[in-house]
Amino acid sequence: MTTNHITISEMPGDERPRERLLAQGAASLSSGELLAIILRTGTVEENVLHLAERILSHYNGVHGLAQATPADLQQIKGLGAAKIAQILAALEIGKRLMTYRPGERPVINSAADAARLVLDMSHLPQEHVRVLLLDSMRRVIAIPTIYIGTVNASVLRVSEIFREAVTRNCPAMILAHNHPAGDATPSPEDVELTRTLIAAGQLLDIVLLDHLVVGHDGWASLKEMGLGF
């Protein structure tokens, strides 16, 4: 009998994902083991651990899986409607945990505070530009997406970036965009755009507090790095 066909119940108790999660905590499990718990069961051809690992391998990890659509998942052998729904529901919970609820009005006291509200951008396949609109107490008013595409000063219009802040009479804002390639290191174009927005904000009496770049495994603050500010 191959390991693909060994069921979870046939595994030693201290090796079963669910039991290990309860005993050692979720952080001790691999992404494959966590996905196996979500899927619950495998197929007649392979156990749930092997199925989970095959799915993650197909999508090159959790980041790729997070971008999968229901139609994409339907092409994976062993995934029916119930398992697809379980995966999508789990991913959506994760995304919601990384964003704020409008009624909470989070306060931004640091770059990390702002970054936590836009970390879901790390999974987006295209570059997105968002602005965190803040009131005089640095409470978040809204986080609209204002542009989708390549981010550079020659394409982005300053008026588009500041439109929501002007309309809502916001005294301050933070710009955020993602690098789909994964590296959060600010580019020369990011620095140039930051300088342009700071100058425009002075004319509009709107302070650009920071410019965040979100990558697959982290984020960067141009303000903290002294780039453009």
C-alpha positions in Angstrom: 0.0 0.0 0.0 1.4 3.4 -1.0 1.3 6.4 1.3 -1.2 8.1 -1.2 -3.8 5.5 -0.1 -3.2 5.5 3.6 -6.1 7.3 5.2 -5.7 9.9 7.9 -7.4 7.5 10.4 -4.6 4.9 9.7 -1.9 7.4 10.5 -0.3 7.5 14.0 -2.3 9.8 16.2 0.5 12.3 16.7 0.9 12.6 12.9 -2.6 13.4 12.1 -3.0 17.1 11.1 -6.2 17.8 13.2 -4.7 16.3 16.3 -1.4 18.1 15.8 -3.2 21.4 15.3 -5.2 21.0 18.6 -2.1 19.8 20.5 0.6 22.1 19.0 -1.3 25.0 17.4 -2.0 25.8 13.8 1.3 27.5 13.3 3.0 24.1 13.6 1.3 22.7 10.5 2.4 23.1 6.9 0.2 24.7 4.4 -0.6 21.3 3.0 -1.7 20.0 6.4 -3.9 23.1 6.9 -5.5 22.7 3.5 -6.1 19.0 4.3 -8.0 19.9 7.4 -10.2 22.2 5.3 -10.8 19.6 2.7 -11.5 16.9 5.3 -11.5 13.9 3.0 -9.5 12.7 0.0 -10.6 10.5 -2.9 -10.5 6.7 -3.5 -7.2 7.3 -5.3 -5.3 9.4 -2.8 -5.6 10.6 0.8 -6.5 14.1 1.7 -2.9 15.1 2.5 -1.7 14.1 -0.9 -4.7 15.9 -2.5 -3.9 19.0 -0.6 -0.2 18.9 -1.5 -1.1 18.3 -5.2 -3.4 21.4 -5.2 -0.7 23.6 -3.7 1.9 22.3 -6.1 -0.4 23.1 -9.0 -0.8 26.7 -7.9 2.8 27.1 -6.6 1.7 27.6 -3.1 -0.9 29.5 -1.1 -0.5 32.8 -2.9 -1.3 31.1 -6.2 -4.3 29.3 -4.7 -5.6 32.5 -3.3 -6.0 33.8 -6.9 -7.9 30.7 -8.2 -11.4 31.1 -9.4 -14.2 28.5 -9.0 -13.7 27.6 -12.7 -10.0 27.1 -12.1 -10.5 24.8 -9.2 -13.1 22.7 -11.1 -10.2 21.6 -13.4 -8.4 20.0 -10.4 -9.0 16.2 -10.3 -10.6 15.3 -6.9 -12.3 18.6 -6.2 -16.1 18.7 -6.3 -18.4 21.5 -5.5 -18.3 21.0 -1.8 -14.5 21.0 -1.6 -14.2 24.0 -3.9 -16.7 25.9 -1.7 -14.7 25.0 1.4 -11.4 26.3 -0.1 -13.0 29.5 -1.4 -14.7 30.1 2.0 -11.4 29.7 3.9 -9.5 32.0 1.6 -12.2 34.7 1.9 -12.1 34.5 5.7 -8.3 35.0 5.5 -8.7 38.0 3.1 -11.3 39.6 5.4 -9.1 39.2 8.4 -6.5 41.3 6.6 -8.9 44.2 5.9 -10.8 46.4 8.3 -14.5 46.6 8.9 -15.9 50.1 8.1 -17.5 50.5 11.4 -14.3 50.1 13.3 -12.6 53.3 11.9 -9.0 52.1 12.6 -6.5 54.8 13.6 -3.2 55.0 11.8 -0.2 55.6 14.1 2.5 53.9 12.1 3.3 52.4 8.7 2.5 49.0 10.1 -1.0 50.1 11.0 -1.6 51.1 7.5 0.0 48.0 6.0 -2.3 45.7 7.9 -5.2 47.2 6.1 -3.9 46.5 2.6 -2.1 43.2 2.9 -4.7 41.5 0.8 -3.1 43.3 -2.1 -0.2 40.8 -1.9 -2.4 38.2 -3.7 -3.6 40.4 -6.6 -2.4 39.4 -10.1 -2.3 43.0 -11.3 -0.9 46.2 -9.8 -3.6 48.0 -7.9 -3.4 51.5 -6.4 -5.4 52.3 -3.3 -5.5 55.4 -1.0 -6.1 55.3 2.7 -8.2 58.4 3.3 -7.7 59.8 6.9 -9.5 62.4 9.0 -7.7 64.9 11.2 -7.4 62.3 14.0 -5.8 59.8 11.5 -8.9 57.6 11.5 -9.5 55.7 8.3 -12.5 57.1 6.4 -12.2 54.8 3.4 -9.8 52.8 1.3 -10.8 53.1 -2.3 -9.1 51.4 -5.3 -8.3 54.2 -7.7 -6.3 52.5 -10.4 -5.5 49.0 -11.8 -2.5 48.7 -14.1 1.1 49.6 -14.3 2.1 52.1 -11.6 4.3 55.0 -12.7 4.1 58.8 -12.8 3.6 59.0 -16.5 0.4 56.9 -16.4 -1.2 57.9 -13.1 -2.8 61.3 -13.1 -2.3 63.3 -9.9 -5.9 64.4 -10.1 -7.2 60.8 -10.0 -5.1 60.0 -6.9 -6.3 63.1 -5.0 -9.9 63.1 -6.2 -11.4 61.0 -3.4 -9.4 63.0 -0.8 -10.6 66.3 -2.2 -14.2 65.1 -2.5 -14.3 63.8 1.1 -12.4 66.8 2.5 -9.6 64.6 3.9 -6.6 66.4 5.3 -4.2 63.4 4.9 -3.9 60.2 3.0 -1.5 57.2 2.4 -0.9 55.7 -1.0 -0.5 52.0 -1.4 0.1 49.7 -4.3 1.3 46.2 -4.9 4.1 44.6 -6.9 2.6 41.4 -8.4 6.1 40.0 -9.1 6.4 39.7 -5.3 9.4 42.0 -4.4 8.2 44.9 -2.2 11.4 46.9 -2.9 10.3 50.4 -4.1 11.3 51.1 -7.7 12.7 54.4 -9.0 9.3 55.1 -10.5 7.7 54.6 -7.0 10.1 57.2 -5.6 9.4 59.6 -8.4 5.6 59.3 -8.0 6.0 59.9 -4.3 7.8 63.2 -4.8 5.2 64.3 -7.4 2.4 63.6 -4.9 4.0 65.3 -2.0 4.4 68.5 -4.1 0.8 68.2 -5.3 -0.5 67.6 -1.8 1.2 70.8 -0.6 -0.8 72.8 -3.2 -4.1 71.0 -2.2 -3.4 71.1 1.6 -3.5 67.4 1.7 -0.6 65.6 3.4 0.8 62.4 1.9 1.8 60.6 5.1 3.4 57.6 3.4 3.6 55.4 0.3 3.4 51.7 0.9 4.5 48.9 -1.5 3.1 45.5 -0.9 4.8 42.3 -2.0 4.1 38.6 -1.6 5.9 38.2 1.7 6.0 41.7 3.1 5.7 45.4 2.5 7.9 48.5 2.4 7.3 52.1 3.6 8.9 54.8 1.5 8.6 57.2 4.4 10.5 54.9 6.7 13.1 54.2 4.1 13.6 58.0 3.4 12.7 57.6 -0.3 10.9 60.6 -1.7 10.1 62.2 1.6 
